Amino acid sequence: MSSGNKSFVPLLIAQTCAALLVFFLVIFWRGEWNKERWAGIIIAVPAMVLLLTARFQLGRSFSVSPQARKLVTRGLYSKIRNPMYVFSALLVLGFLLTLQRPLLFLILVVLLPTQIIRARQEAKVLEETFGEEYREYRKKTWF
């Protein structure tokens, strides 16, 4: 691993630990293990793995605010422009199904539009920076 990549490792480890902590809290949540809870786990587990994979593949290009450090087009990013948004939404959906608290689904009502707005902002920054390269990438990928 190059020295440039080492700088994001502590953050990636912290994010992975946080995701695992939340996952274990959800798993051990009191309640019946019915179809909804199992469906939630079946959605959440692969979503968490794919979310962490996307985060790793994004590497140092990860940022909270829209920035154009590098156009990442490998791995999950070769098929999906925003895999972190897609898999985080699926992870939240899985968690909500597992928790079986219908009112909590309001989280998705806020989360999904927020992620769509952020994806559009990021697309604008990336297009301004990478121009035609980004437009070609967009044609070959989903969301």
N, C-alpha and C positions, 0 to 999 in steps of 0.2 A: 504494500500500500504506500502510495507516495505521501510525502509530508503534508501536501495540501489536503489530501483526503483525511488525514488523521485529525484535523481540526473539527470535523463534523462527527467523529465517532462518539465523544462523550454525550452530545445532544441526542444522537441516534439511540444510544444505550438508555438514556433517561426516558426518551419517548417510548421505547420498547418496554421498559419496566412499568411505566405508567399504563400502557395499554394492557399489559399482563395483569397488573393490579386490578384495574377496572374489570377485566374479564373474569378474574377469580371472584371478585365481589358479586358479579352478576351470576356466576355459576352457583355460588353458595347462598344466593338469595333465597329466603324462605318462600315456599310456595310449592304448589303441585307440579309434578313433572308430567304435564299433559302434552297434547300435540303442538300447541302454540309454543310452549317452552322448548321442546325439541326442535321445532322449526327455527326458532330463534338461534339456537346453538348451531344448527346446520348452516345457517346463513352467516352467523358471526365468526365462526372459526376460520373458514376460508377467507372471509373479508378481512379479518385481522392479519392473516398471513400475507395476503396480497397488498394490504395497506402498508405493512412494514417493508415488504419487498419494493413497493413503489417509492417509499421514503428513502430506502437504501440506494436505489437506482438514481434518484434525484441528486443524492450526494450534497455537495456544497451549493448546488443551485437552489436548495430549499430556502425559502424566506417567508416571513409572515406577510410582508407587503409585496405587491407586484414588482419584480425586478427581472432583468434579463441578463443573467450572468453567462448562461450557456444554453443552447437549444438542445435539450435532452430528447433523443429520438430512439433510444435503444430499450430493450426489455419490454416492460408493459407499456412504456411510452411509444413504442412502435405501432401500437394498435389503438391506444386511448390517450388523448392529449392530457387529460386530468384524472389519472387513475387514483390519486389520493382522495379526490372529492368523491368519485364513484364508490370506492371501497370504504371510505369513512361513512358515507350515507348508508351503505349496506350494513356496516358494523353497528351503527346506531339502530337501524331497523331490527337487526338481530337481537341487540340488547333489549330494545323495547318489547319485542315479542317475548323474550325470556322473562322480563320483569312483570309482564301481564298487568300493566297499569295503563288503561286506555287514554287517560288524560295526558300521559307523557308523550303521546304521539304528536302533540302540539310542537314538540321539539323539531320534528321533521318539517312542520309547516314553516318554521323559521329557518332551519338549516338548509333546505333545498334551494329556496330563492337566493339565500345568501351565497351559497356556493356557485350558483349560476352567475350571479353578479360578479363575484370574484374571478370566475373563469373568463368572463368577458373582459374584465380589466386586465387580467394577465395576458390574454390574447392580443389586446391592443398594444401593450408594452412590447410583447415579443414581435409583433408585426412591425412596429416602428423600428426595432433594433435589427431584426433579421430579414425583414422584407420578403423577397420572393422565396427564400429558403423556408420561411415559416409558412407562407401561403401554400407551397407545395406539400409541406408536412401536414397541414390542415386537411388537404384534399384526401390524404391517405389514412386519416385517423378519425375516430369517433369521439365526440364530446371532448 
